[in-house]
């Protein structure tokens, strides 16, 4: 019985991992205006996307790396810099940021559980104060960020 429970838990974790490791191109193809994850105005507007830096070296390193591959106009800024330097909503209308989410895995028949942290990215339209959230979240945040930026590039073309 214990082996069966552990096997089922392993399958669940493996399944989640494989789903999270899907190619960024295939994930990016699912992030669309129609899915509600990208503002439709991004198709026609000339904009500079703001990537939010969290002043945490390990996370900010990935933000810088992923945005360096983005072909659109962008700036990377802390929340304070966004308020102070990038208040022009016509030029800096969109912000890419995330909110933290967690899920708990409970092992059946035991008192053990594990918490899995992740990030759900979104685009904030500062003019309308509307968030365009990703339908999914992931603990593979660099890949998630990369897919979102690819999807934005596809909309801009």
HELIX and SHEET records of a PDB file:
HELIX    1   1 UNK A    2  UNK A   20  1                                  19    
HELIX    2   2 UNK A   24  UNK A   30  1                                   7    
HELIX    3   3 UNK A   40  UNK A   43  5                                   4    
HELIX    4   4 UNK A   57  UNK A   68  1                                  12    
HELIX    5   5 UNK A   79  UNK A   85  1                                   7    
HELIX    6   6 UNK A  141  UNK A  156  1                                  16    
SHEET    1   A 5 UNK A  74  UNK A  77  0                                        
SHEET    2   A 5 UNK A  49  UNK A  52  1                                        
SHEET    3   A 5 UNK A  94  UNK A 106  1                                        
SHEET    4   A 5 UNK A 113  UNK A 125 -1                                        
SHEET    5   A 5 UNK A 130  UNK A 133 -1                                        
END                                                                             
